[in-house]
């Protein structure tokens, strides 16, 4: 579940739906949240790659 979160960058509710469909239909939202917190994957913003440079303008 942690690798799915890191790879797909899904919000908790979407990850819960995928987990219930593919891995374990008995998983709870709170249990999934605790698992993500335990593995430091609960904050989606920290998992997103950091873009380098300013994307607004062209330097030259």
N, C-alpha and C positions, 0 to 999 in steps of 0.2 A: 504494500500500500504506500509505503514511503517513496519507493522508486517511481510508482505511478504519479505521485504528487510532484516529484522533482522533474519528471519527464514531461508530463502533460500540463503542469501548472494549472490544475483545476481548482476551483473553489471547493470548500468543504462539502456543500450539498451535492455538487456534481460528482465529486470523488466518492461520496457515499453511494450514489446511484450506481456508479460503475462497479464499486466494490461489491454491492449487493447482487448485482447481475452476474459478475464473473468470478468472484472469489468466495464470498460467504454471505448468504442471504440473511443470516442472523446477526450481522454486525449492527451495532447501534451508532448513532451520531456522536454521542458522548464518548463511547469507546474509541471510535476513530479519531476524534479530537485529542483524546489523551495519548493515543499512540503517536500522532503527529507531533505533539508537544514533547513527548519523551525523546523523539529522534530529531528535535529541533527543525521540524519541517512544517510548523503550524502557521508561520507568517509567510504568506504568499509573496509579499513584496521583497523579502530577503532572498527568495529563491530565484527571482527573475534576474537574468543576466544584466549587468551594468553596461549601458551604452557609453562608449568613449567619444569625446568630442562633442561639439555643438552641431546638432542636426538641422538647425533652423536656417543657417546661412552658409554660403559657399566662401571658403577662404581662398585668397589668391592674390 
